[in-house]
Amino acid sequence: MRMLDLIAKKRDNLPLSKEEIEFIVKGYTDERIPDYQMSAFLMAVYFNGMTDQESTDLAISMMHSGDTFNLTDIQGIKVDKHSTGGVGDKVTLVLGPLVAACGAKFAKMSGRGLGHTGGTLDKLEAIPGYNIVLEESDFKDQVNKIGIAVIGQSKNITPADKKMYALRDVTATVPSIPLIASSIMSKKLASGADAICLDVKVGNGAFMTDLTEAKKLATLMVQIGKLAGRSVKAILTNMDEPLGFGVGNSIEVIEAIHTLKGNGPKDLESVVLEIGSFLLEDAGIANKEDALVMLKEKIKNGEAFNKLVELVEAQGGDVSYIHQPEKFEKAKNIVPLKASKSGYIESMTTIDIGIAAAYLGAGRETVDGVIDPAVGLVFEKKIGDYVNEGDVIVLIHANDKGLKEAMRTLENAIHIGPKQNDVVLIEGVIV
């Protein structure tokens, strides 16, 4: 088999076999295939696409390039979720304890954030003492015991994907749906869950800005999961404004705590309930309608909140912060951004809101960047709300950097006018 022939085959829009894709992935990972040949192959895929089977074979080949997790020692059906990323997305912090309180086995390996705000791990590490590193046996034991564990991904998970993504990033081949879907699914398949719900964000604050393209991506990822023998569903959720009111690390943990106590923002709760009902259905615990009732009851009776306490305690965190969220360190300055005129908040440029949070230190620009857990944004008003001139729209929690830049960015990101618009929170479901 020669890479030259496989490049030509894909250039001519012919499907590749499983063995040919395995040859490409292994050869590139082992550095037998040079960057210039892989670049040509990626560009051919960018223009000609891949069949669902090719995308599945690519995901599975990348999955097998590094560590994979066999979770058969965990009793029952293991469930997981994945978000394509958004501003204020603290869904895992609420969803995990909630579905675990219902009897599901929530075994999650998460990543760190790189960009406007922290990832799930960064948010959990805002809780003093929380340990994101567990041995595989301890991870399984914890899920068996309390129904939930959330840890960092192995450094050797899908090395082929890491290497290919770095090349895609410098060859203008990132926006290819087959390559995006294979990249995401390789990591989720390697994590070992039986049932996965994908939260595909769409809108001006998401990686996928176009609804049609987001549906294509979600449909392909679901199909890859099914062809790989997993139960996979996807929901498309709106990211034309932040999810919830808080953006930042400690700020989002606090909002998650309030949500598990039944006092959280309704948009966050709605997304959590939608994903949670699918996971409970796939876990064989309840049908979707009964699952919704069960999830709401676990919030109402306090069991979901207690499960968060169990999770934090099991992984070395100081649970007093969960019981008393006012203990989280506060930013030195809390500065209001006020409405410059009266009217409705018609729209938000959500990606710029994320960038404003990053200016404050809520995100990292490089892999080894340091996050300030205390800084961020808390919204008082969102799209569709009426404001009078001088009303507070958002409170900026700032320490020693980025306040002026954040203020200027937010002023341009929030648009006030005469029209009362609404946000359709859940744009569709792919099963």
Secondary structure, DSSP 8 states (H G I E B T S, - for coil): --HHHHHHHHHTT----HHHHHHHHHHHHTT-S-HHHHHHHHHHHHHH---HHHHHHHHHHHHTTS-----TTSSS-EEEEEE---TT--HHHHHHHHHHHTT-EEEEEE----SSS--HHHHHTTSTT------HHHHHHHHHHHSEEEEE--TTSSHHHHHHHHHHHHTT----HHHHHHHHHHHHHHTT-SEEEEEEEESTTSSB--HHHHHHHHHHHHHHHHHTT-EEEEEEEE-SS-SSSEEEHHHHHHHHHHHHTT-S-HHHHHHHHHHHHHHHHHTTS--HHHHHHHHHHHHHTSHHHHHHHHHHHHTT--THHHH-GGGS---SEEEEEE-SSSEEEEEE-HHHHHHHHHHHTSS-SSTT----TT-EEEES--TT-EE-TT-EEEEEEE-SS-HHHHHHHHHHHEEEES------SEEEEE-
